[in-house]
Amino acid sequence: MLRLVAYAPDGVRRFPVHRSELIIGSWPECDIYLPYTGVAQKHARLIYDGNVLRIEDLGTRKGLLVSGKKVRESALEVLDEIRLGGVTLLVEDVVPGPEKAPPPLVEEKVVNGPPVITPCRMIEHLNRISEWVLGDAESRTTSEALVNEVLADFGGGAMFLLVGEMEGAALKLVVTTDPSWLASGEPLVAQVLRQREAGRAAGGPVDKAGSFPGELGDAPSWIFYDSFVALDRSYTLVAAFPRFSPDEWSPAASLSALGHLLVLGLVHHVGWYEPILPGHPGQQDLTLDPNLVVGESQAMKQVIEQLRSAVDPPVHVLLSGEPGVGKDLLARSLHLSGPRRHAPFIMTPCGGARPQQIEADLFGAEIPGKGGPVRREGKLVLANGGTLFLDEIEQLPMDLQARLVRFLRSGQVEPAGSNEAHSVEVRLLVGSRAPLDSVVARDLFRVDLAYRLSQLMIEVPPLRDRREDLPLLIQSYINKFCHELGKRIQGITVKAMSALLSYDYPGNLAELETIARQLVYMAPVGRPVDVNLLPERVRNGPLAATSRVDTASDLQLERLVSGTEQVAIREALRRTNGNKSQAARLLGLSRNGLAIKMERYGIKT
């Protein structure tokens, strides 16, 4: 028994083909009633004689769009698509299973509220950090997470741990409760140096530790600093708290102890290599790829929770995100976490080649030879029993989309040029640059395939939307390439880190990894990475980086314009600390115009 499955704006509806003639349209008396934009009152007629199903156009002069072709009438087969305005009809002979409910949103913890710190709570924090120091190198808790809890109890703030003398010091650890404060290291150091210089000008000794009223960003803050020597090296801890005032009690001694514990703990957890990356395996039932670094940003925590929910049962998962965000690392992590971990994990792109090459690569091929047919195994067969990651699935040619749908329905792979089918059991994970519904709306992707591949959809955030993770990512990449080269450097200067934290990384993780590799190659041995080693696009700031067009640039005008607009809006919001009225004036827009563009690009303050 045949059925029509209607993918409409308000959901999925199913209509059995139980009569010899059915009228489709937006008129309530029609047999298949579709009250949607673009559907005529009597749009089309279905004729079914028990063997052949046909469709005739009734409501348009241009014809119907059937499987991507304009026709006035046509015979229909199972899996054919018919587009009527904003509705897609699919010919089915079975009823699809129920759709998966989206995973629950992870509740975001408030870290910039009123201060709740007390001497007792501070002792509890120090005790927890000291237990972390005594833990093994495989601790599942990062130093960033521990410090973030301390800052949250202070009502929010920033903490910078520097190694070396204050002038030209390198960053050891950066933790803030607000991403806009990540690049505040240089201004804080400048305030500490001015405070010391004022003490020296007054004829007093230079204090190694102290506190004073200052600024974090544009917010008045209480600033604490402490310089000390540990393991034959000098360190400085600088912390700023906009909402805390030491009127009732001073946490200065506790903060000094916290700095000592952090230095001891970081060396204990990592050992000889620079800079610091605490042990980061083991997300309970989720095994992360060794190259995947997960920070403390809420966006990545939500991705990890969604990934954990997809381990079992083995549903098909769509990983949506910009190029370079690490979709392949997340897919491999999902494979390593499930029962297929000992089976093959195969990756293949769906674009960048002729359709015949993609077909042979995915489904295999068979050609005649002198000694018999020559067979090439496709990636579906090679991944049998394991996981196949199809990247850039939105570029898969339409003909191959139909073949992939047939495989998902039957589990049979038939190589090109062969009549012999093979049974294959494989889990599909797919990557896309954009949600598939937007590609479906442009008639470039089959709606039934989009539904089958999107049993669970995970949106991977770009690097600019997870700035809280940048310090950890930068240090981990530098550490990785120091290991590879056997090269020891003195971390990274405050100015260089500030420039790296202010950059928007249009190439995401792939671009950051390339920059970090270049910095390690060029940095002098025993010296920190300085700002003069950074690429020009990073030194000149985010606007210069995205507005330049050269021989290697992507010349898609719409993408260039939208990318520049997004970067300009984010930079204006950063300069005005999220004040939309001031940001609109900087951009030459009305406040309403700015709000419309922010909604279009999904930018939140």
PyMOL commands that set and color helices and strands:
alter all, ss='L'
color gray80, all
select helices_A, chain A and resi 119-134+143-153+179-181+185-201+252-270+298-309+327-337+355-363+379-382+393-395+398-410+436-441+447-453+463-465+467-485+494-502+508-522+531-533+536-539+542-547+557-575+580-587+591-601
alter helices_A, ss='H'
color red, helices_A
select strands_A, chain A and resi 3-8+11-16+21-25+32-33+44-48+53-57+64-66+69-71+73-76+81-84+87-92+158-163+170-176+209-216+219-230+233-241+317-320+345-349+365-367+374-376+387-391+412-413+422-423+427-432+456-459
alter strands_A, ss='S'
color yellow, strands_A
deselect
rebuild
show_as cartoon
